[in-house]
């Protein structure tokens, strides 16, 4: 597996879902875009659009996470921890 979401981070995502009344059908999308001189810009948002050919889906402690396969190459390895 190329990315991980710790149990603590998953708990924080679940809290954010609850506070913001995010629909259960939505998953957490982690994205990356080139940021010019400063490197990469990372994003996290709730989403419903999933493309089986372009995306990779994960489940961490009940939190569904999607990363586009091309962007996945830019974030390897990625370990998300809530501090």
N, C-alpha and C positions, 0 to 999 in steps of 0.2 A: 504494500500500500504506500502511496507516495505522499499523502497528506494525513494528518491526524488532528483530531479535535479532542482535547482532554475532557474528562468528566466534568470538571469545574466550568470549563468554557461552554460545554453543552448545556449545563444548568443555567448559565447566564443567557444563552440563546433562548432557552425555554421561557425564562422570565421575561425577556424582551418581547417574545411572541405574545405572552399573556397580557402584558402591560399595553401593548400596541394593538391588541385584538386582531392578530394576524391569523388568517384562515388556516385551518389544519392542512389544507391541500397544498399550501405553499412550502417551499424548501429554502434553505439558505444557499445562495449562489455566491461563490467566492470567485472574483475575477481579477485579472491583471492586464494592464495596458502599459505600453512604453511611455515613460515620463520624460523623455528628452535627456538633458544633462543630469537630472537627479535620479535616473534609474527607472524603476517601475512604480506605477501607482496601483495599489491594491484596493479592491472594493468588496464589500459584503452587503448583500441586500436579499430581501425575500422575493421569490420569483415563482412563477408557475410554468414557464416555458422550458421544456426539456426536449432536446434533440438527441435521440439515441445515437446517431452517427457522429455528432460533434461533442457530446457531453459525457462525462463520467460521473456516476452517482455513488455516494457513500452513505453509510448510516453510522453515526457515532452516538451511542447512549440515547437512542431514540430521536436524534436530530438528523434529518435528511440534508445532505450537503451535495451540491452539484458544482463541478468545475469543468470548464470547457477544455477538451483534450489538448488543444493548441496552447492555451494558457497554462496548462498543467506543467508543460516543459519549462516554463519560466519561473515557476514557484517551487520546483523540487529542491530539496525536501522542504515541506512546510509543516510546522508544528504550531498549532494555535492554543495558547494558554491564556485564560482570563486571570489578570492579576488584581 
